[in-house]
């Protein structure tokens, strides 16, 4: 059988739908100037790359994860938690989460008796229905409530339970319980939004639009023993390349974090990062990059306690129940919180620290907006969130993340000047 040939043609992305349809209506098929495409080794046939990305060190490999190989820097990697029912198992309020999950368990147990699923009772999915068929009983356990990084710089309470979270992946090995020490690099994957990464010391969310992957510093065995997650193979690669036996695994962890923040790396390998897991180059001056990564991690891990940026709070009205706005006014360097309160004095550089399509400050504004719940039961019985209850907390958080943003961009500018 002859191999198929691929011919490709595209119109400009800037053209409207109507303009494209008009073009096709007016153009005969033989008049279309197709390009003959030869796919690359990974069967990609559009947006082909011509760079040295594949020669870099692999951060992860499925065979390494399965114990069949050693040739990757990290042994274990995992997607973030995919709850499949965020409105039920997440909440800013611990008490509100307790009320929701007690109700959820009560309904589940009632359905266990009858065997009848009522779609509008709670959020059902295929996995939860299977647990019902298997007669798995559940009870509410307050110990399952943990802190979670739901979105960049947004921590919420999470009811972490393998039966009530759609997929927990390898997270129980990374965080056997909240008391276990660990930190990880949280990477946004997929082609729908620009690449970004962040670090956290708690369970992260899977994220929409492609998902996320986690690279933990440690993993834990069934007995609770902590094990280095950076492989000996990875350590040897760095020690040999730099001819430096003082390099440690934590140094490599920090080095990785710095490289993944480097704008030149992200720009040069943009297409690779949209469809492949990051790979790591050897940059000159390893210890300088490792130090930058360490500083970035300290800011990003401790964002809730670092000194707040001195923003100017303006009270411009005196309404008893001001309507929440939570809008960024970048042109004037301010944030409109509600009809009464504005924060001004935000430096231009703070808006430049982006995680995907949003800057860090905008992630906070988006997550604290008042939104009508999509789940009908939540909307009817548990729609208790009001921005006014968190206003002072959000103001404090915005000021601290403003500091983080400025400091992060300072490090990135140093990278660009190296």
C-alpha positions in Angstrom: 0.0 0.0 0.0 1.3 3.4 -0.9 1.8 6.0 1.9 -0.7 8.8 1.9 0.4 12.3 1.0 -0.7 15.3 3.0 -1.5 18.6 1.3 -2.4 21.6 3.4 -3.9 25.0 2.9 -5.1 27.6 5.4 -6.7 31.0 5.2 -5.6 33.9 7.4 -6.8 33.7 11.0 -7.7 37.3 10.9 -10.4 36.7 8.3 -14.0 36.5 9.5 -16.1 33.4 9.0 -18.1 35.2 6.3 -15.0 36.2 4.4 -13.7 32.7 4.5 -16.9 31.3 3.2 -17.0 33.9 0.4 -13.5 32.9 -0.6 -14.3 29.2 -0.9 -17.5 30.0 -2.8 -15.5 32.1 -5.4 -12.5 29.7 -5.6 -12.4 26.5 -7.6 -10.7 23.5 -6.0 -7.8 23.3 -8.6 -7.0 26.9 -8.0 -6.1 26.3 -4.3 -2.4 26.3 -3.8 -1.8 23.4 -1.4 1.5 22.8 0.4 2.9 19.2 0.4 3.6 18.4 4.1 5.9 15.8 5.5 5.0 14.9 9.1 7.7 14.9 11.8 8.7 11.8 13.8 5.8 12.4 16.2 3.2 12.6 13.4 2.7 16.3 13.7 1.9 17.8 10.3 1.0 21.4 11.1 2.9 24.0 13.2 6.1 22.0 12.7 9.2 23.0 14.7 12.8 23.2 13.7 14.8 23.4 16.9 16.8 21.5 19.4 14.0 20.8 21.9 14.2 17.0 21.5 17.8 17.0 22.5 17.1 18.3 26.0 16.7 16.2 29.1 13.2 14.8 29.5 11.5 15.9 32.7 9.2 12.9 32.8 8.7 9.7 30.9 5.9 7.1 31.2 8.4 4.2 31.3 10.3 5.9 34.2 7.0 6.4 36.0 6.2 2.7 35.5 9.7 1.6 36.7 10.8 0.4 33.3 13.5 3.0 32.8 15.5 5.7 34.6 16.1 8.2 31.9 14.0 11.2 33.1 14.6 13.8 35.8 11.4 13.1 37.7 10.1 9.6 38.4 6.5 10.4 39.4 4.2 13.0 37.8 0.5 13.4 38.1 -2.4 15.5 36.9 -4.0 17.8 39.4 -7.2 16.7 41.1 -10.2 16.5 38.7 -13.2 16.7 41.1 -15.9 16.7 38.4 -18.1 18.6 40.9 -16.2 21.7 41.9 -19.2 23.5 43.3 -19.8 20.7 45.8 -16.3 19.9 47.0 -14.6 23.4 46.9 -15.4 26.4 49.0 -13.8 29.5 50.5 -15.6 28.7 53.7 -14.8 25.6 55.7 -18.2 25.7 57.4 -20.0 26.1 54.1 -18.1 23.1 52.7 -19.0 21.0 55.7 -22.7 21.8 55.2 -22.6 20.9 51.5 -20.7 17.7 52.0 -22.9 16.5 54.9 -25.9 16.9 52.6 -24.0 15.2 49.7 -23.2 12.2 51.8 -26.7 12.0 53.2 -28.2 12.0 49.7 -25.7 9.4 48.5 -26.5 7.1 51.4 -30.2 7.5 50.8 -29.8 6.6 47.1 -27.7 3.6 48.2 -30.8 2.3 50.0 -33.1 2.8 47.0 -30.7 2.3 44.1 -32.4 5.1 42.3 -30.4 8.1 41.0 -32.1 11.4 40.8 -29.9 13.7 38.7 -30.9 17.0 40.4 -30.1 15.8 43.9 -26.3 15.9 43.8 -23.7 16.0 41.0 -23.6 12.4 39.7 -21.0 11.0 37.2 -20.2 7.6 35.9 -17.7 6.8 38.6 -20.0 7.8 41.5 -22.8 5.7 39.9 -20.4 2.7 39.8 -19.7 3.2 43.5 -23.4 3.2 44.2 -23.8 -0.1 42.2 -20.9 -1.6 44.2 -22.8 -0.7 47.4 -19.9 1.4 48.7 -21.1 3.2 51.9 -19.8 6.6 52.8 -19.8 8.9 55.8 -18.8 12.5 56.2 -15.3 12.9 57.6 -14.1 16.3 58.5 -10.5 15.1 58.3 -10.9 14.9 54.5 -11.1 18.7 54.3 -7.7 20.1 53.1 -6.4 23.3 51.6 -6.1 23.2 47.8 -4.6 25.5 45.2 -7.8 25.8 43.0 -6.4 28.5 40.7 -3.2 30.5 40.6 -2.9 32.3 44.0 -6.3 31.0 45.0 -6.5 28.6 47.9 -9.8 27.0 48.8 -11.0 24.2 51.1 -11.3 20.9 49.3 -13.1 17.7 50.4 -10.4 15.3 49.2 -12.0 11.9 48.8 -11.3 9.3 46.0 -15.0 8.5 45.8 -16.3 12.0 45.6 -13.5 13.4 43.5 -13.7 12.2 39.9 -9.9 11.5 39.6 -7.2 11.9 42.2 -4.5 10.3 40.0 -1.1 10.0 41.9 -1.9 12.8 44.4 -2.4 10.4 47.4 1.2 9.3 46.9 2.3 13.0 46.8 0.2 14.2 49.7 -0.8 11.1 51.8 -2.3 13.6 54.3 -2.0 17.4 54.9 0.7 16.9 57.5 3.2 15.4 55.0 5.8 17.9 53.7 6.1 18.3 50.0 6.2 20.9 47.3 5.7 20.6 43.5 5.9 22.4 40.2 2.4 22.8 38.8 2.5 23.0 35.0 -0.4 24.2 32.7 -0.5 21.8 29.8 -2.4 21.9 26.5 -2.5 24.2 23.5 -5.5 26.4 24.4 -3.7 28.9 26.7 -0.1 30.0 26.9 2.2 27.8 29.0 2.8 28.7 32.6 3.9 27.1 35.9 3.6 27.7 39.6 4.7 26.0 42.7 2.6 24.9 45.7 2.8 22.8 48.8 -0.8 21.6 48.7 -3.0 19.6 46.3 -3.6 21.5 43.0 -6.5 21.5 40.7 -6.4 19.9 37.2 -7.3 23.2 35.6 -9.6 23.6 32.6 -8.6 24.0 28.9 -6.1 21.2 28.7 -5.3 20.3 32.3 -2.3 20.5 34.5 0.6 18.2 35.5 2.5 18.1 38.8 6.2 17.5 39.4 6.7 16.8 43.1 10.0 17.1 44.9 9.1 14.0 47.0 6.8 11.0 46.9 5.7 8.7 49.7 5.5 4.9 50.0 2.7 3.0 51.6 4.4 3.2 54.9 4.6 7.0 54.8 8.4 7.1 54.1 9.5 10.1 52.1 11.4 9.3 48.8 13.3 11.7 46.5 11.3 12.1 43.3 14.2 13.4 41.3 16.1 10.4 39.9 19.7 9.5 40.4 20.0 9.4 36.7 18.9 13.1 36.6 21.3 14.0 39.3 24.2 12.3 37.4 23.4 14.1 34.2 23.8 17.5 35.9 26.8 16.6 37.9 28.6 15.2 34.8 27.6 18.0 32.5 28.7 20.8 34.9 31.6 18.7 36.3 30.2 19.6 39.8 29.5 17.0 42.4 28.1 19.6 44.8 24.9 19.9 42.7 22.0 18.4 44.7 18.5 17.3 43.8 16.9 20.3 45.4 19.3 22.5 43.3 17.9 20.7 40.2 14.3 21.3 41.4 15.1 25.0 41.7 16.9 25.1 38.3 13.9 23.5 36.6 11.6 26.1 38.1 13.8 29.0 36.9 14.2 27.6 33.3 10.4 27.1 33.0 10.0 30.8 33.8 12.5 32.0 31.3 10.7 34.1 28.6 13.3 33.2 25.9 12.7 29.4 26.6 8.9 29.8 26.5 9.0 31.9 23.3 11.5 29.7 21.4 9.8 26.5 22.3 6.2 27.7 22.3 4.9 25.2 19.8 6.7 22.3 21.5 5.2 23.3 24.9 1.7 23.3 23.4 1.8 19.6 22.6 4.8 18.1 24.5 5.9 18.0 28.1 8.8 20.5 28.8 12.3 19.3 28.4 15.3 20.8 30.1 18.4 22.4 28.5 21.7 22.9 30.1 22.2 26.7 30.6 25.6 28.2 31.5 26.0 29.1 35.2 23.8 26.4 36.7 24.0 27.8 40.3 22.8 31.2 39.2 19.7 29.7 37.6 19.2 27.5 40.6 19.3 30.5 42.9 16.8 32.3 40.8 14.5 29.3 40.9 14.9 29.2 44.7 14.0 32.9 45.1 11.0 32.5 42.8 9.7 29.5 44.7 10.1 31.3 48.1 7.9 34.1 46.8 5.3 31.9 45.1 5.0 29.4 48.0 4.8 32.1 50.7 2.6 34.6 48.9 0.1 34.8 51.7 2.7 36.0 54.3 5.2 38.2 52.4 5.0 42.0 52.9 2.0 43.6 51.2 2.6 46.2 48.5 1.5 49.6 49.7 -1.5 50.2 47.5 -3.8 53.2 48.0 -7.2 52.4 49.2 -9.9 54.9 48.0 -13.4 54.9 49.5 -15.5 56.8 47.0 -19.1 56.0 48.1 -21.0 55.0 51.2 -23.6 52.5 50.0 -24.6 50.0 52.7 -24.5 47.1 50.3 -22.2 48.1 47.4 -22.3 45.9 44.3 -19.2 43.8 43.7 -17.2 44.8 40.6 -13.7 43.2 40.9 -12.4 44.7 37.7 -8.8 45.6 36.7 -8.2 49.1 35.3 -4.7 48.6 33.9 -4.5 51.9 32.2 -5.0 53.8 35.4 -3.1 51.3 37.6 -6.1 50.4 39.8 -8.6 47.8 40.8 -12.3 48.5 41.2 -13.4 46.2 44.0 -17.0 47.4 44.4 -19.1 50.5 44.2 -17.4 51.9 47.3 -13.8 50.8 47.1 -10.9 51.2 44.7 -7.2 50.2 45.0 -4.7 52.4 43.1 -1.0 52.7 42.8 -0.5 49.3 41.1 2.8 49.5 39.1 2.7 48.7 35.4 5.1 45.8 35.8 2.7 44.0 38.1 0.3 43.4 35.2 3.1 41.8 33.2 3.4 38.7 35.5 1.1 36.4 33.6 -0.1 32.9 34.2 -1.7 31.9 30.9 -4.0 34.6 29.5 -4.3 36.4 32.9 -1.9 38.1 35.2 -1.8 37.0 38.8 -3.9 39.9 40.1 -6.7 39.1 37.5 -6.8 35.4 38.7 -7.8 36.7 42.1 -10.4 39.1 40.8 -12.0 36.4 38.6 -12.2 33.8 41.4 -13.8 36.1 44.0 -16.6 37.4 41.7 -20.1 36.6 42.7 -21.4 34.1 40.2 -24.7 32.2 40.1 -23.9 28.5 40.7 -24.5 26.2 37.7 -25.6 23.3 39.9 -29.4 23.7 40.7 -29.1 22.2 44.1 -26.2 24.4 45.1 -28.1 27.4 43.7 -31.2 26.5 45.7 -29.7 25.4 49.1 -26.1 26.6 49.3 -25.6 29.8 47.4 -24.1 31.6 50.4 -21.0 33.3 48.8 -20.9 37.0 49.0 -17.9 39.1 48.1 -18.5 41.4 51.0 -17.7 38.6 53.4 -14.2 38.3 51.9 -13.5 41.9 50.9 -10.8 42.7 53.5 -9.2 39.3 52.9 -9.1 39.9 49.1 -7.6 43.4 49.6 -4.8 41.9 51.7 -4.3 39.1 49.2 -4.1 41.5 46.2 -1.5 43.6 48.0 0.7 40.6 48.7 0.4 39.2 45.2 1.2 42.6 43.9 4.5 42.3 45.8 5.0 38.8 44.3 4.3 40.1 40.8 6.8 42.9 41.1 9.5 40.6 42.6 8.9 37.9 40.0 9.2 40.3 37.1 12.4 41.6 38.7 13.9 38.1 38.6 12.7 37.5 35.0 14.3 40.7 33.9 17.6 39.5 35.4 17.2 36.3 33.4 16.8 38.3 30.2 19.9 40.3 31.0 22.2 37.3 31.6 
